[in-house]
Amino acid sequence: MNILERFSTIMKANINALLDKCEDPAKMIDQYLIDLKENLADVKQETAGVMAVEKRCSRQYDDNEEEIKKFRNLAKKAVDAGNDDDGKVFIKKYMELEEKRAALESNKKIAVENASHIRNMHDKLVDDIQTLEGRKAQIKSTMVVAKTTERLNKLGDPLSRASSVGDKFIDMQEKANRMLDEAQAKAELNAPVESNADSLARKYTEAAVSDVEAELNRLKNG
């Protein structure tokens, strides 16, 4: 595509709007810079040629105007001097030049418009590149912070997780205590039941042992 045919696309591009629509501006900004710099290189390459055409067309139009004026003056001088035949030659010449004027004027107008377009493209591309360069560090820094925050959000709040672990530990401790209490209760329930006779026999046996110990102490001290 000719650089002048890309004029409309380049001039309509809103670099800030394009960045705002990107899912990952940090990745896209480098590509945009590459594209813009390539366009700018094309514009610079075309500029010299377009401006040369503008100068040539302007010069041809101006030269034609000067020639028309020159031969008009010569025709007038010839007629004033009474040399009508010479005057007719000069009149024919400047009339031929006047016929060319319309085409030369049209060429000049188109060349001036093309040169204006390409200068506008150049200025806009330079401005867009400066805008991107200025936002590049800011955007990449913001994206790093955003991605770090996103990773932390996926991991969860450390304090919240620690609190949750502590609560689970307390629940397990309470469950262990309940299990111990239940086990001790079962052990008491499973213990053999002592009969009344056994209980009384143990009472008197313990009393007899106690009496023997008391008598032994009395003898040692007597």
Secondary structure, DSSP 8 states (H G I E B T S, - for coil): --GGGGHHHHHH--HHHHHHH-S-HHHHHHHHHHHHHHHHHHHHHHHHHHHHHHHHHHHHHHHHHHHHHHHHHHHHHHHHTT-HHHHHHHHHHHHHHHHHHHHHHHHHHHHHHHHHHHHHHHHHHHHHHHHHHHHHHHHHHHHHHHHHHHHHHHH--HHHHHHHHHHHHHHHHHHHHHHHHHHHHHHHHHS----HHHHHHHHHHHHHHHHHHHHHHHHHH-
